[in-house]
Amino acid sequence: MVEKAVRDVLSLRNFFNLCFMSTYPYVSAAEALSLIQSEHRVFIHGSACTPTYLLNELVHEAPRLRNVELVSITQQGKSIAIYQPEYRASFQVNSLFVSEPVRQAVKEGYADFVPVFLSDIPDLFNNDILPLDVAIVQVSPPDRHGYCSLGTSIDVARSAVNKAKKVIGLVNPQMPRTHGDGLVHHSYFDKMVFHDAPLPEVNYAEKVTDIDRKIGQYVAALIEDKSTLQMGIGTIPDAVLGNLHNHKHLGVHTEMLSDGVIDLFLADVIDNRCKNLHPNRIVTSFALGTKRLYDFVHDNPGLTFLDIDYVNNPSIIAKNDNVVAINSCLEIDLTGQVCADSIGTYQYSGIGGQMDFMRGAALSKGGKPIIAVNSRTNKGISRIVSALKPGAGVVTTRGHVQYVVTEYGVTNLFGKNLRQRARALIDLAHPDDRAMLHQEAYDRFKIFL
């Protein structure tokens, strides 16, 4: 019955979208992109809102453009031509968070990366450190009052739309309307392009392994009833959520929302009633998952999508009690330094919001900042190491790290000295890696473990 009701609502939504389509002055992609000139800095909407259609159309403008700087956070979509090396004279990629479409470009040196906390990115726009000439965003069709929604990704897009000199709206009837900071009146757009296309999907649940599930069980045991949750990206957060069905009165205040929250919300496990801030509502800044998630967030008053400089502000996060921040990493050394954005010098992702929530949870009354990670990579390489790879970036410092969880157990590093940390982390490593780590710990700390 619930699924049928959802389909009926979506059908009605599509009917109204078609009615409103003829009301607004939509233009071709070429006309809209004519706003972009050489030497401009252009913001590109991210995550599930990545305006892939306009990005692929933008390559046709390459012959007339030089040194257009493209600024974005996470991008989604396959084969986005504009990020290929043949267009480097026309478009310079300046990524604030490296994702799959631009990863190779950054590696090969024809794209750049800005290390920055996700919560600080709006300040780059608002304070004209990165002044924006044009913003390209993907939005829902205007409602009966003329308002579009920034949909699944409010994050840094709200500030970009506010500060850009010109704004291009890619209007997609499949974009959900979300409640919160994402409303943009149609008159705010200098050009609007209509394009009906499904949003990119990511299904973390189908990638969850038995090791992830074991880690999920350990983390779930750390979570008390009435806690407020933040979940990072990847399979482990979904594995944790799958182990929370016997909990009560959980809340959510997170930068990213995934499919794992849906069943807990529908079962009233996540009811948000015990939060000090925004009770009775999930607070998030962007959603990335499957179509089921996008249908769930559409016009759902139980969720509010807010600007990232608010959602990820540690002082805001800490106003809720019992905040549990669940994040992962690529590597952690025996002193507790956490590398989450690079593999040696290879820039894999970005700083993002991990530190925002690790610190916010630590400041929260009863809060628990957690790093949850598989003991080994898919290639059998230990993620617990005596020292980070040369060139690796430290996202969470050893002064901020507290709980660490692998499939072999849980430790709390808070208050432990370097030798105690080494002992505790070696116990969380894969058994086949422990002898090596013992020897390396002796060489470093001159102790027998």
C-alpha positions as CSV (number, residue, x, y, z in Angstrom):
1,M,0.0,0.0,0.0
2,V,2.8,2.4,0.9
3,E,4.7,1.7,-2.4
4,K,1.5,2.2,-4.4
5,A,0.8,5.5,-2.6
6,V,4.4,6.7,-3.4
7,R,3.9,5.8,-7.1
8,D,0.6,7.7,-7.2
9,V,2.2,10.8,-5.7
10,L,5.1,10.6,-8.1
11,S,2.7,10.3,-11.1
12,L,0.8,13.3,-9.9
13,R,4.1,15.2,-9.5
14,N,5.0,14.4,-13.1
15,F,1.6,15.7,-14.3
16,F,2.1,19.0,-12.5
17,N,5.6,19.3,-13.8
18,L,4.4,19.0,-17.4
19,C,1.7,21.7,-16.7
20,F,4.3,24.1,-15.3
21,M,6.9,23.4,-18.0
22,S,5.1,25.6,-20.5
23,T,4.8,28.5,-18.0
24,Y,8.5,29.3,-17.9
25,P,11.0,30.6,-20.5
26,Y,13.3,27.6,-20.9
27,V,16.2,28.0,-23.3
28,S,18.5,25.7,-25.1
29,A,21.7,24.5,-23.4
30,A,23.8,26.5,-25.9
31,E,22.0,29.7,-25.0
32,A,22.3,29.1,-21.3
33,L,26.0,28.3,-21.6
34,S,26.7,31.4,-23.6
35,L,26.8,33.2,-20.2
36,I,30.2,31.5,-19.6
37,Q,33.1,33.5,-20.9
38,S,36.9,33.0,-20.9
39,E,38.6,33.5,-17.5
40,H,35.3,32.9,-15.6
41,R,35.1,30.9,-12.5
42,V,32.1,28.5,-12.7
43,F,30.6,26.6,-9.8
44,I,29.3,23.1,-10.6
45,H,26.6,21.5,-8.5
46,G,27.6,18.2,-7.0
47,S,26.7,14.7,-5.8
48,A,23.3,13.5,-7.2
49,C,22.7,17.0,-8.5
50,T,25.8,17.0,-10.8
51,P,24.4,18.7,-14.0
52,T,25.9,16.1,-16.3
53,Y,23.8,17.1,-19.3
54,L,25.0,20.7,-19.3
55,L,28.6,19.6,-18.6
56,N,28.6,17.4,-21.7
57,E,27.0,20.2,-23.7
58,L,29.7,22.6,-22.4
59,V,32.4,20.8,-24.4
60,H,30.8,22.3,-27.5
61,E,31.7,25.7,-26.2
62,A,35.4,24.8,-25.8
63,P,36.6,26.4,-29.0
64,R,35.6,29.9,-27.9
65,L,36.7,29.5,-24.2
66,R,40.1,29.7,-22.5
67,N,41.0,29.3,-18.8
68,V,37.5,28.7,-17.4
69,E,37.9,27.5,-13.9
70,L,35.5,24.8,-12.8
71,V,34.9,24.6,-9.0
72,S,33.0,21.8,-7.4
73,I,32.9,19.2,-4.6
74,T,31.9,15.6,-5.2
75,Q,30.8,14.8,-8.8
76,Q,28.7,11.9,-9.9
77,G,28.3,10.4,-13.4
78,K,30.3,8.4,-15.9
79,S,32.2,9.7,-18.9
80,I,31.9,13.5,-18.2
81,A,33.9,14.6,-21.3
82,I,34.7,18.1,-20.0
83,Y,37.2,16.6,-17.5
84,Q,39.3,14.9,-20.2
85,P,42.8,16.3,-21.0
86,E,41.9,17.4,-24.5
87,Y,39.9,20.3,-23.0
88,R,42.5,21.5,-20.5
89,A,43.2,24.7,-22.4
90,S,39.5,25.7,-22.2
91,F,38.6,24.4,-18.7
92,Q,40.8,24.3,-15.5
93,V,39.4,21.9,-12.9
94,N,39.8,23.2,-9.3
95,S,38.3,20.5,-7.1
96,L,37.3,21.1,-3.5
97,F,36.7,17.3,-3.0
98,V,38.2,14.8,-5.4
99,S,35.8,12.2,-6.8
100,E,35.8,9.6,-9.5
101,P,35.2,11.8,-12.5
102,V,38.2,14.1,-11.7
103,R,40.5,11.7,-9.9
104,Q,42.6,10.9,-12.9
105,A,42.8,14.5,-13.9
106,V,44.2,15.4,-10.5
107,K,46.6,12.5,-10.6
108,E,48.0,13.5,-14.0
109,G,48.4,17.1,-13.1
110,Y,45.8,18.8,-15.3
111,A,43.4,19.4,-12.4
112,D,44.0,20.9,-9.0
113,F,42.7,20.1,-5.5
114,V,42.0,22.6,-2.6
115,P,42.4,21.0,0.9
116,V,39.5,22.5,2.9
117,F,37.0,21.5,5.5
118,L,33.5,21.1,4.0
119,S,32.1,23.5,6.5
120,D,34.5,26.2,5.4
121,I,33.8,26.1,1.6
122,P,30.8,28.6,1.8
123,D,33.3,31.1,3.3
124,L,35.4,30.7,0.1
125,F,32.4,32.0,-1.8
126,N,30.9,34.4,0.7
127,N,34.3,36.2,1.4
128,D,35.2,36.3,-2.3
129,I,38.3,34.1,-1.8
130,L,36.9,32.2,-4.8
131,P,34.5,34.7,-6.3
132,L,32.0,33.1,-8.7
133,D,31.1,34.4,-12.1
134,V,28.6,31.6,-12.9
135,A,26.9,28.8,-10.9
136,I,25.3,25.8,-12.7
137,V,22.8,24.0,-10.5
138,Q,20.3,21.2,-11.1
139,V,16.9,21.9,-9.5
140,S,13.3,20.7,-9.3
141,P,10.7,22.4,-11.5
142,P,9.1,25.6,-10.0
143,D,6.2,25.0,-7.7
144,R,2.9,26.9,-7.9
145,H,4.7,29.8,-6.1
146,G,7.5,29.8,-8.6
147,Y,10.1,28.2,-6.3
148,C,12.6,25.5,-7.4
149,S,14.5,23.3,-5.0
150,L,18.2,22.5,-4.9
151,G,17.0,19.0,-4.3
152,T,19.3,16.4,-2.9
153,S,22.3,18.7,-2.5
154,I,22.1,21.9,-0.5
155,D,25.6,21.6,0.9
156,V,27.8,24.3,-0.6
157,A,25.3,25.0,-3.5
158,R,23.2,27.4,-1.4
159,S,26.1,29.8,-0.9
160,A,27.2,29.4,-4.6
161,V,23.8,30.4,-5.8
162,N,23.7,33.4,-3.4
163,K,27.1,34.7,-4.5
164,A,27.4,33.9,-8.2
165,K,26.9,36.8,-10.6
166,K,25.0,34.6,-13.0
167,V,23.0,31.4,-12.3
168,I,22.0,28.7,-14.7
169,G,19.3,26.3,-13.6
170,L,19.0,22.8,-15.1
171,V,15.4,22.0,-14.3
172,N,14.8,18.3,-13.9
173,P,11.3,16.9,-13.1
174,Q,13.0,13.9,-11.5
175,M,14.8,16.1,-8.9
176,P,13.1,15.8,-5.5
177,R,11.8,18.8,-3.7
178,T,13.4,19.0,-0.3
179,H,12.5,21.1,2.7
180,G,15.0,23.6,4.2
181,D,17.5,26.0,2.7
182,G,17.2,24.9,-0.9
183,L,14.4,27.1,-2.2
184,V,15.4,29.3,-5.2
185,H,12.7,31.4,-6.9
186,H,12.7,31.0,-10.7
187,S,13.3,34.7,-11.2
188,Y,16.8,34.2,-9.6
189,F,18.0,32.2,-12.6
190,D,19.5,34.1,-15.5
191,K,18.8,31.0,-17.8
192,M,16.8,27.9,-17.3
193,V,17.2,24.6,-19.2
194,F,14.7,21.8,-19.0
195,H,16.0,18.3,-19.1
196,D,14.3,15.1,-17.8
197,A,16.8,12.5,-16.6
198,P,17.2,10.1,-13.7
199,L,19.6,11.0,-11.0
200,P,22.8,9.0,-10.5
201,E,22.4,6.2,-8.0
202,V,24.8,4.6,-5.6
203,N,23.8,1.4,-3.8
204,Y,26.0,1.0,-0.7
205,A,23.9,-1.9,0.7
206,E,24.7,-4.3,-2.1
207,K,28.4,-3.7,-1.5
208,V,28.4,-4.5,2.2
209,T,30.7,-7.4,3.1
210,D,30.7,-9.8,6.1
211,I,33.6,-7.8,7.5
212,D,31.6,-4.6,7.2
213,R,28.7,-6.3,9.1
214,K,31.0,-7.4,11.9
215,I,32.3,-3.8,12.2
216,G,28.7,-2.7,12.1
217,Q,27.9,-4.9,15.1
218,Y,30.7,-3.5,17.2
219,V,29.8,0.1,16.4
220,A,26.1,-0.5,17.1
221,A,27.0,-1.8,20.5
222,L,28.6,1.6,21.2
223,I,25.4,3.5,20.3
224,E,23.0,4.1,23.1
225,D,19.3,4.8,22.8
226,K,18.5,8.5,22.3
227,S,21.8,9.1,20.5
228,T,22.1,11.5,17.5
229,L,23.9,9.9,14.5
230,Q,26.3,11.2,11.8
231,M,27.2,8.7,9.1
232,G,30.0,9.2,6.7
233,I,30.2,7.7,3.2
234,G,30.6,4.1,2.2
235,T,29.5,0.6,3.2
236,I,30.3,0.6,6.9
237,P,27.8,3.3,7.9
238,D,25.0,1.3,6.1
239,A,26.3,-1.8,8.0
240,V,26.0,0.1,11.2
241,L,22.5,1.2,10.5
242,G,21.4,-2.3,9.7
243,N,22.2,-3.3,13.3
244,L,20.2,-0.6,15.0
245,H,16.6,-2.0,14.7
246,N,16.4,-2.8,18.4
247,H,17.4,0.7,19.4
248,K,15.0,3.5,20.4
249,H,14.6,7.2,19.9
250,L,17.6,7.7,17.7
251,G,18.1,11.1,15.9
252,V,20.1,12.0,12.8
253,H,22.2,15.1,12.2
254,T,24.5,14.3,9.4
255,E,26.1,15.9,6.3
256,M,25.2,13.0,4.1
257,L,22.1,10.8,4.0
258,S,22.0,7.3,2.5
259,D,19.4,4.5,2.1
260,G,20.3,3.0,5.4
261,V,18.1,5.5,7.3
262,I,14.9,4.8,5.5
263,D,13.8,1.6,7.2
264,L,14.8,2.9,10.6
265,F,12.8,6.0,10.0
266,L,9.7,4.1,8.8
267,A,10.1,1.7,11.9
268,D,10.2,4.8,14.2
269,V,13.6,3.8,15.5
270,I,14.8,7.1,14.1
271,D,12.2,9.5,15.5
272,N,14.5,12.5,16.4
273,R,12.4,13.3,19.4
274,C,15.3,13.4,21.9
275,K,17.4,15.9,19.9
276,N,18.0,19.3,21.5
277,L,18.4,20.9,18.1
278,H,15.7,20.4,15.4
279,P,13.7,17.8,17.3
280,N,11.4,15.6,15.3
281,R,13.4,16.1,12.1
282,I,16.4,14.5,10.4
283,V,19.0,17.2,9.6
284,T,21.2,16.7,6.6
285,S,22.9,18.7,3.8
286,F,22.9,16.2,1.0
287,A,21.5,12.8,0.0
288,L,23.2,10.2,-2.2
289,G,21.9,6.7,-2.8
290,T,19.2,4.9,-4.8
291,K,16.0,6.1,-6.3
292,R,14.3,4.8,-3.2
293,L,16.2,7.4,-1.2
294,Y,15.3,10.2,-3.6
295,D,11.6,9.2,-3.5
296,F,11.9,9.1,0.3
297,V,13.3,12.7,0.7
298,H,10.9,14.2,-1.9
299,D,8.5,16.6,-0.1
300,N,9.2,14.8,3.2
301,P,8.6,17.3,6.2
302,G,10.4,14.9,8.5
303,L,13.7,15.9,6.9
304,T,15.3,19.4,6.6
305,F,18.2,20.0,4.2
306,L,20.4,22.9,5.4
307,D,23.5,24.8,4.4
308,I,26.8,22.9,5.1
309,D,28.3,25.7,7.1
310,Y,25.5,25.2,9.6
311,V,25.1,21.4,9.5
312,N,28.9,20.8,9.8
313,N,29.6,23.5,12.4
314,P,31.2,21.7,15.4
315,S,29.5,24.1,17.9
316,I,26.1,23.3,16.3
317,I,26.8,19.6,16.2
318,A,27.7,19.6,19.9
319,K,24.4,21.2,21.0
320,N,22.8,17.7,20.6
321,D,23.7,15.2,23.4
322,N,25.1,11.8,22.7
323,V,26.3,12.5,19.2
324,V,27.9,9.5,17.6
325,A,30.0,10.3,14.5
326,I,30.8,7.3,12.4
327,N,33.5,7.8,9.8
328,S,36.1,5.6,8.0
329,C,39.6,6.1,6.6
330,L,42.2,4.8,4.2
331,E,44.9,4.3,6.7
332,I,45.7,4.9,10.4
333,D,49.1,4.8,12.0
334,L,50.1,3.4,15.4
335,T,49.9,6.9,17.0
336,G,46.3,7.4,15.8
337,Q,46.9,9.7,12.8
338,V,44.0,9.1,10.4
339,C,44.5,9.5,6.6
340,A,41.1,9.6,4.9
341,D,41.7,11.5,1.7
342,S,44.9,10.2,0.0
343,I,46.9,7.0,-0.7
344,G,50.4,8.4,-0.2
345,T,50.6,11.3,-2.7
346,Y,47.7,10.0,-4.8
347,Q,44.7,12.3,-4.0
348,Y,41.7,10.0,-3.6
349,S,39.0,12.2,-2.1
350,G,39.1,15.3,0.1
351,I,39.0,16.5,3.7
352,G,35.2,16.7,3.6
353,G,33.4,16.8,6.9
354,Q,35.1,14.1,8.9
355,M,36.9,16.5,11.3
356,D,33.8,18.7,11.6
357,F,31.9,15.8,13.1
358,M,34.7,14.1,15.0
359,R,35.3,17.3,16.9
360,G,31.5,18.1,17.2
361,A,30.9,14.6,18.7
362,A,33.8,15.0,21.1
363,L,32.3,18.3,22.3
364,S,28.9,16.8,22.7
365,K,27.7,15.6,26.1
366,G,28.1,11.8,26.0
367,G,29.4,12.0,22.4
368,K,31.5,9.4,20.7
369,P,33.7,10.1,17.7
370,I,34.3,6.8,15.9
371,I,36.7,5.7,13.1
372,A,35.5,2.4,11.7
373,V,37.7,0.7,9.2
374,N,38.4,-2.8,7.7
375,S,41.8,-4.0,9.0
376,R,42.9,-4.7,5.5
377,T,42.3,-3.4,2.0
378,N,40.7,-5.5,-0.7
379,K,44.3,-6.3,-1.8
380,G,45.3,-7.6,1.6
381,I,47.3,-4.6,2.7
382,S,47.1,-3.6,6.3
383,R,45.2,-0.3,6.9
384,I,46.9,-0.1,10.4
385,V,50.5,0.9,9.8
386,S,53.5,2.0,11.8
387,A,53.7,5.2,9.8
388,L,51.5,6.7,7.1
389,K,52.7,6.5,3.5
390,P,55.0,9.4,2.4
391,G,52.8,12.2,1.2
392,A,49.7,11.0,3.0
393,G,47.3,13.6,4.3
394,V,46.2,13.7,7.9
395,V,42.5,14.4,8.1
396,T,41.8,13.5,11.7
397,T,44.8,14.2,14.0
398,R,45.9,11.9,16.7
399,G,44.8,14.5,19.2
400,H,41.2,14.2,17.9
401,V,40.9,10.5,17.3
402,Q,39.1,8.5,20.1
403,Y,37.2,5.3,19.2
404,V,38.7,3.0,16.6
405,V,36.8,-0.1,15.4
406,T,37.8,-2.9,13.1
407,E,36.4,-6.4,12.6
408,Y,38.7,-7.4,15.5
409,G,37.2,-5.2,18.1
410,V,37.1,-1.7,19.7
411,T,39.5,0.6,21.4
412,N,39.4,4.1,22.8
413,L,42.6,6.0,22.3
414,F,41.6,9.0,24.3
415,G,44.1,9.6,27.1
416,K,46.5,6.8,25.9
417,N,50.2,7.6,25.3
418,L,51.9,6.5,22.1
419,R,53.0,3.1,23.4
420,Q,49.6,2.3,24.7
421,R,48.1,3.4,21.4
422,A,50.4,1.2,19.5
423,R,49.5,-1.8,21.6
424,A,45.7,-1.1,21.3
425,L,45.8,-0.7,17.5
426,I,48.0,-3.7,16.9
427,D,45.3,-5.8,18.6
428,L,42.8,-4.4,16.1
429,A,45.0,-5.3,13.1
430,H,44.6,-8.5,11.0
431,P,46.3,-11.4,12.9
432,D,48.7,-12.0,10.0
433,D,49.9,-8.3,10.2
434,R,50.5,-8.2,14.0
435,A,54.0,-9.6,14.1
436,M,55.2,-7.1,11.5
437,L,53.5,-4.2,13.4
438,H,55.1,-5.5,16.7
439,Q,58.6,-5.3,15.1
440,E,57.9,-1.9,13.7
441,A,56.5,-0.6,17.0
442,Y,59.7,-1.8,18.7
443,D,61.9,-0.1,16.2
444,R,59.9,3.2,16.6
445,F,59.1,3.2,20.3
446,K,61.8,0.9,21.7
447,I,59.3,-1.3,23.5
448,F,58.3,-4.9,23.6
449,L,54.6,-5.3,23.1
